[in-house]
């Protein structure tokens, strides 16, 4: 599937992706520096550029005012959706200012609500919002946490250390924190509501 890669100005220890010609690479403000240093092409640079401190000299650039309703990351997400992308990987969206990390978690929900799948990752930890069902590859290791978002969710977990069947997860109680992969292809199904998944590994671990 074509992927829209977005790199923001948050902490970004690595950029472990190689875009194809069909992919879209967007630098959201200071993310331009990360991409430039990694030698990854920039298809579009956008934002108010208060983090970067200058307007980059690249092919396509969109400059927005500092006073606006959308974050630079959200502007990039909306652009990717408008161009028809339905799979997103967001880098440089965690660490630093906590409020921006939380805003980017909400951005994952925005993508979910608009029929897309977003992964917020720093190359070490990955978050995504999901409903319906999914499967992790057998190579998945370490912990998997499942948090209800917005309201209660009905969750089934199989082939994990802690399994559950049609259990109600509440946003007011951390029932799904720090489960463990077991070396099998773990399965998750959400029959009502949506959940935030967090694991220590790449986006590619979650399959469909």
Number of C-alpha atoms within 10 A of each C-alpha: 8 15 19 26 25 28 29 26 25 21 16 18 12 15 17 11 10 10 15 10 7 10 17 20 23 28 30 31 27 26 27 27 17 22 20 12 8 12 9 15 16 21 14 19 26 24 26 21 23 12 14 16 10 11 18 19 8 12 9 12 17 14 13 14 10 13 8 9 9 13 18 22 28 21 15 27 27 18 16 21 17 10 11 12 19 20 19 23 22 25 29 27 27 24 14 12 11 12 11 17 17 13 16 21 20 15 23 27 22 18 22 18 12 12 11 18 20 27 26 25 25 26 18 12 15 22 25 23 27 23 18 13 15 14 16 20 16 13 13 22 17 13 17 22 18 23 22 25 19 13 13 18 22 19 26 18 22 17 17 19 16 13 16 14 12 14 16 18 25 18 15 12 10 13 16 18 14 16 18 19 22 17 15 15 18 23 19 23 20 22 16 16 18 25 29 17 19 21 25 19 21 17 20 11 17 17 12 8
